[in-house]
Amino acid sequence: MSKLFAVIGNPIEQSRSPELHHAFAEKTGVDLEYVRRLAPLDGFEASVRDFFAHQGTGMNVTVPFKEQAFALCDQLTERASIAGAVNTLWMTDGKLYGDNTDGQGLVDAIQTLNWPLDHSQILIIGAGGATRGVIYPLVKAGVHKLVIANRTLARAEQLIAALKHTVPEAQLQACSLDELSGDFDIAINATSASLSGAPLNLPESLHFDHAYEMAYGKASSFLDQAAKRGVPVSDGFGMLAGQAIEAFYIWNGIKPDLKDFI
Ligand code: ATR
């Protein structure tokens, strides 16, 4: 019997995870079925329990349930506990395990592009859950200085205060989006501006050599401005494929090559 996996979220029709996992399965010879699962906004826990009670092997969790998944787990990996959010679930000996592969997915995507991370200076715009999930993996990949710029400065400061003890080797700085300036190896957009279609105005005094947009499949004013500056750009499909590969590896013990899927 093939192993059963699911991605759970609300909404869920837009998810490309089934397509990715079926492509990995074909490449690696793993026999699996991977489905979309719509949970009611007040029914996340019941849906997860039901899935694992009916022979489910693993679940990916997407918006808006990653924090609820974190709270539900009996065991967390270190990176999930630092992220405060879980995107990958599995059950072992009756215990629910949770990991967060989003940050490593971003690192894998950037490394596959051959953009520099080791000893780099990185700018992340945004200070929400998406940023929180990637700080630790970026620093473990060698990032030296990380500036977190946010429309609401206090939120960037709070995030740094909460996480700086987990990455003592890196220099973390908060900055307001209006006052942003300086030179960076990579600028990463982790705001939800592209999802809502809102413009994000980058100051002239800001310079960067590469631009990574975490969202994918949407118009991005961040990427438009970066492209006008003539720097290499990427949307977040590589990150999506990267986090999926990391989850596939946890569940199946085989790691497909990201290069084959982006
Ligand atoms: P996520 O979990 O996707 O990170 P979130 O926690 O709601 O979502 O955070 C959204 C982030 O996008 C925040 O950093 C938000 O800035 P504020 O903290 O100032 O609200 C940022 N954001 C959303 N729309 C934006 C816009 N139009 N311009 C700039 N920043 C925006």
Boltz pocket constraint, residues with backbone or C-beta under 6 A from the ligand:
constraints:
  - pocket:
      binder: B
      contacts: [[A, 125], [A, 126], [A, 127], [A, 128], [A, 129], [A, 130], [A, 131], [A, 150], [A, 151], [A, 152], [A, 155], [A, 177], [A, 190], [A, 191], [A, 192], [A, 193], [A, 198], [A, 199], [A, 200]]
      max_distance: 6.0
